[in-house]
Amino acid sequence: MRSEADSQGISLNSLINQILKSFLEWHIYEPKVGMVPLSKPVVQELFTKMSKEQMSEIATRVGKSEVQNAAIFMKGGKMDLDSFLSWFENRMKNSSIQMSHTFDEKSRTHTYIMKHDICENWSLYFKEILQYIFNEVLGKRIDISTSYSMLTFKFKQDD
């Protein structure tokens, strides 16, 4: 553990705190909500082989409710904007997907960029899920753009 802390340029105490936080916020819940680890190449192969219609059907029939249920369960029954975004950022971090978040004070706009390097269908899958969560569950307008390897979403901060 000491060599890992050194390689990250942090104290051993900081590393232990990060490990405990990660365990308590994420890893303790994974088996309880039915998550299974898959490597990116496997996910990429599965999603690339699917048609856009098949991917959309899976997102609609299963993905939307499973993401919502997992977020609610892992956040102690809460489903507000802050708890969902906290869960979503943890989900991406624990899936080896890079996330960037910025907030523009002037326009009061949050921008999240998700860099996954998987495939277009993966972006479209999460686009459908995020539109559902923001529009129908949180009652919030969201703008989403996708590409082969990234998804960007923006929304305005409530006053």
C-alpha positions in Angstrom: 0.0 0.0 0.0 2.9 2.3 0.8 4.3 1.9 -2.7 0.9 2.6 -4.3 0.5 5.7 -2.2 4.0 6.8 -3.3 3.3 6.1 -7.0 0.1 8.3 -6.7 2.0 11.0 -4.8 -0.3 10.9 -1.8 0.2 9.8 1.8 -0.6 6.3 3.0 -3.4 7.8 5.1 -5.0 9.5 2.1 -4.8 6.2 0.1 -6.5 4.3 2.9 -9.2 7.0 3.1 -9.8 6.7 -0.6 -10.1 2.9 -0.4 -12.5 3.1 2.5 -14.6 5.8 0.7 -14.7 3.8 -2.5 -15.7 0.6 -0.7 -18.5 2.3 1.3 -19.9 4.4 -1.6 -19.6 1.8 -4.3 -18.1 -1.7 -3.9 -20.3 -2.7 -1.0 -23.4 -2.2 -3.2 -22.3 -3.7 -6.5 -23.4 -7.3 -5.8 -26.6 -6.1 -4.1 -27.8 -4.3 -7.3 -26.6 -7.1 -9.6 -23.6 -5.4 -11.2 -21.1 -7.6 -13.0 -17.7 -6.6 -14.1 -17.0 -6.7 -17.9 -13.9 -5.5 -19.6 -14.3 -2.7 -22.1 -13.4 -4.9 -25.1 -16.3 -7.2 -24.2 -18.8 -4.3 -23.8 -17.5 -2.8 -27.0 -18.0 -6.1 -28.9 -21.5 -6.6 -27.5 -22.7 -3.0 -28.2 -21.0 -2.8 -31.6 -22.8 -6.0 -32.8 -26.2 -4.6 -31.7 -28.4 -2.6 -34.1 -29.4 0.9 -32.9 -32.9 -0.5 -32.6 -31.8 -3.4 -30.4 -29.8 -1.1 -28.2 -32.7 1.4 -27.9 -35.0 -1.4 -26.9 -32.7 -2.7 -24.2 -32.2 0.9 -22.9 -36.0 1.4 -22.8 -37.1 -2.0 -21.5 -34.3 -2.6 -18.9 -31.7 0.1 -18.7 -33.8 3.0 -17.6 -35.4 1.3 -14.6 -32.2 -0.6 -13.6 -30.1 2.6 -13.5 -32.8 4.4 -11.6 -33.2 1.5 -9.1 -29.5 1.1 -8.6 -29.0 4.8 -8.0 -31.9 5.0 -5.5 -30.7 1.9 -3.6 -27.0 2.9 -3.5 -27.9 6.5 -2.4 -30.1 5.5 0.5 -33.5 5.9 -1.2 -32.8 9.4 -2.5 -33.3 10.4 -6.2 -32.6 14.0 -6.5 -30.1 15.7 -8.9 -27.2 15.7 -6.5 -27.5 12.1 -5.4 -28.0 10.9 -9.0 -25.0 12.8 -10.3 -22.9 11.6 -7.4 -23.9 8.0 -8.2 -23.4 8.5 -11.9 -19.9 9.9 -11.5 -19.0 6.9 -9.2 -20.5 4.5 -11.7 -18.3 5.9 -14.5 -15.2 6.0 -12.3 -15.7 2.4 -11.3 -16.2 1.4 -14.9 -12.9 3.0 -16.0 -14.7 5.7 -17.9 -13.3 9.2 -17.7 -15.6 12.0 -16.5 -15.1 15.7 -16.6 -17.4 18.3 -14.9 -17.3 22.0 -15.3 -19.7 24.8 -14.2 -20.0 28.1 -16.0 -20.9 30.7 -13.4 -22.2 33.2 -16.0 -24.6 30.9 -17.7 -25.1 28.7 -14.6 -24.6 25.6 -16.8 -23.1 22.3 -15.8 -21.3 20.4 -18.5 -20.3 16.7 -18.1 -18.1 15.0 -20.6 -18.0 11.2 -20.5 -15.0 9.7 -22.5 -15.6 6.0 -22.8 -13.9 4.9 -26.1 -16.3 2.1 -26.5 -18.7 2.7 -29.5 -21.5 4.9 -30.8 -24.2 2.6 -29.4 -22.7 2.9 -25.9 -23.1 6.7 -26.2 -26.7 6.3 -27.5 -27.6 3.9 -24.7 -26.5 6.4 -22.1 -28.2 9.2 -24.0 -31.5 7.5 -23.7 -31.0 6.7 -20.0 -29.9 10.2 -19.1 -32.8 11.8 -21.0 -35.2 9.6 -19.1 -33.6 10.3 -15.7 -33.4 14.0 -16.2 -36.6 14.6 -18.1 -39.0 12.2 -16.5 -37.6 11.5 -13.0 -35.9 14.8 -12.1 -38.1 17.1 -14.2 -35.0 18.8 -15.6 -34.1 19.8 -19.2 -30.9 18.3 -20.5 -28.9 18.7 -23.7 -27.0 15.7 -24.9 -24.6 15.2 -27.7 -22.9 12.0 -28.6 -20.0 10.7 -30.7 -18.4 7.3 -31.2 -16.2 7.6 -28.0 -17.8 10.4 -26.0 -21.1 11.7 -24.6 -21.6 15.3 -23.4 -24.5 16.5 -21.4 -25.4 20.0 -20.1 -28.1 21.4 -17.9 -28.8 24.7 -16.1 -28.4 25.0 -12.3 -31.6 25.7 -10.5 -31.7 28.9 -8.4 
